[in-house]
Amino acid sequence: MLTQAEKGKLFRALHERKHAFIIPNPWDVGTTRILAHLGFEALATTSMGFAFSIGKRDYTVERDEVLTHIAALSSATDLPVSADLENGFGDAPEIAAETIRLAAAAGVVGGSIEDSTGRPENPIYEIKHAAERVHAAVEAARSLPFTFTLTARAENYLHGRPDIKDTIARLQAFQEAGADVLYAPGLGTREEIAAVVRSVDRPVNVIMGRRGVRVTLSELSEMGVRRISVGSALARTALGIFLRAAREMKEHGTFTFADDAVSPKEINAMF
């Protein structure tokens, strides 16, 4: 097994190449090992996918549960793992910093901090406070004895605020705060993605796997994107197939869904 220091260096190096890489999002140990077997170079956790896998709503999982989860995933593979740490599980910059230190102790070599408050009535932190939280997380990451890649997320588009100007201003503030990677999930068009990439000098993560969005790895790479994640899309795709199969049994009394099931032999070989 690689050491955490070796994983940290490998993960940072992936962002320094001239072409983008895909960082898919497993939600348990099994999917982690399957994705590693398929040859991906790094993995990222998904807070939503994990929440659904344990029967909880998104943003209702406690920090201790998340830390146990990311420890299990990072120990299940030799690949670098980056953790979805939501907003750091608290408003104060000090809490975001503590979350980074705890995530590192759990075995991951990267993590993201959002500017989302978790409160529907006021979903996004004021920009100055958001940048202070990122800065505290960055300082915690820099204090570690290995390379930890800190991703800062601007969440406007996921909360009904499709304001590209404000989103770019936030990403630039996070860049000034020292973030290693910048990420604005939910960008809707190629033009918005290109505008974000042009506006910053750090690697940009873009999320794909959203309904109706059809941009390829090579196209994103040509636009200057350096990392592509899929968030909860793999988990929701699996759940979508599960629901269709369950509804077929319940509503029609038939079992044709099994025609598309993967063979036990194929999965066994991956483990």
C-alpha positions, 0 to 999 in steps of 0.5 A, spaced: 500 500 500 502 507 498 503 511 504 499 517 505 504 522 503 505 518 496 498 518 495 498 526 496 503 527 491 500 523 486 493 526 487 496 533 487 500 531 480 494 529 477 491 536 477 498 539 474 497 535 467 495 539 461 489 534 460 483 533 465 482 527 469 475 524 471 475 523 479 468 518 480 464 518 486 463 511 490 459 511 496 461 505 499 467 500 500 464 495 494 464 501 489 470 504 491 474 497 489 470 496 483 472 503 480 479 502 482 479 495 479 476 499 472 483 503 472 481 510 475 486 514 478 483 517 484 476 517 487 472 522 491 466 521 496 459 523 495 455 526 501 449 525 498 450 518 495 453 516 502 447 519 506 442 515 501 446 509 502 445 509 510 437 511 509 438 519 511 437 525 507 442 529 504 445 534 509 443 530 515 449 526 516 453 527 522 461 529 522 463 523 526 459 518 521 462 522 515 469 521 518 468 513 519 465 513 512 471 516 509 476 512 513 473 506 510 473 508 503 481 511 503 483 504 507 480 500 501 484 502 496 491 504 494 488 510 490 488 517 492 481 519 495 478 526 496 473 527 501 466 531 500 466 535 507 460 539 505 461 546 509 466 543 514 460 541 519 460 548 522 459 556 521 466 558 524 472 558 520 475 554 526 470 548 525 472 548 518 479 547 519 478 542 525 474 538 519 480 538 515 485 535 520 480 530 522 479 528 515 486 527 514 487 523 520 482 519 517 486 517 511 484 522 505 489 526 501 484 532 499 477 535 501 472 540 499 469 546 503 463 549 501 460 556 502 453 553 503 450 554 510 445 548 510 440 553 512 434 554 506 432 561 508 439 563 508 443 558 503 450 561 502 455 565 506 457 572 505 463 572 501 468 575 506 466 570 511 466 564 506 473 566 504 475 566 511 473 559 512 477 557 506 483 560 509 482 557 515 481 550 512 487 552 507 492 553 513 490 547 516 491 543 510 498 546 510 500 544 517 499 537 515 506 533 514 503 531 507 500 534 501 493 535 502 489 538 496 484 543 498 478 544 494 473 550 495 466 550 492 461 556 490 454 553 491 450 558 488 447 554 482 445 548 487 441 553 491 437 557 486 442 563 485 445 562 478 449 568 478 455 567 474 458 574 476 458 572 484 460 565 483 466 567 479 467 573 485 467 567 490 472 563 486 477 568 486 476 570 493 477 562 495 483 563 490 486 568 494 485 565 500 489 559 498 485 554 495 488 549 491 482 547 486 476 551 485 469 548 484 462 551 482 457 545 481 451 546 477 454 550 472 449 550 466 453 551 460 459 551 456 460 558 456 459 558 464 464 553 464 469 557 460 468 563 463 470 560 470 476 557 467 478 563 464 477 567 471 482 563 475 489 561 475 487 554 479 485 547 477 478 547 476 473 541 477 467 541 473 461 536 475 458 532 470 453 526 470 447 531 470 441 530 466 441 534 459 448 536 460 452 533 454 460 535 454 465 530 453 472 529 457 476 531 451 471 537 450 472 539 457 479 538 457 480 543 451 476 548 455 482 548 460 478 544 466 483 539 470 478 535 474 471 532 472 467 529 478 460 526 478 457 527 485 452 523 487 450 521 479 453 514 480 449 512 486 443 515 483 443 511 477 444 505 481 438 507 485 434 509 479 435 502 476 433 499 483 427 503 483 425 501 476 426 493 478 422 494 485 416 497 481 416 492 476 416 486 481 410 490 485 406 493 480 407 488 474 409 481 478 415 480 472 422 480 473 425 482 466 430 487 470 434 481 471 436 481 464 441 487 465 444 484 472 451 484 472 454 476 473 456 474 480 462 472 476 464 479 474 463 482 480 467 477 484 473 477 480 473 485 481 474 483 489 
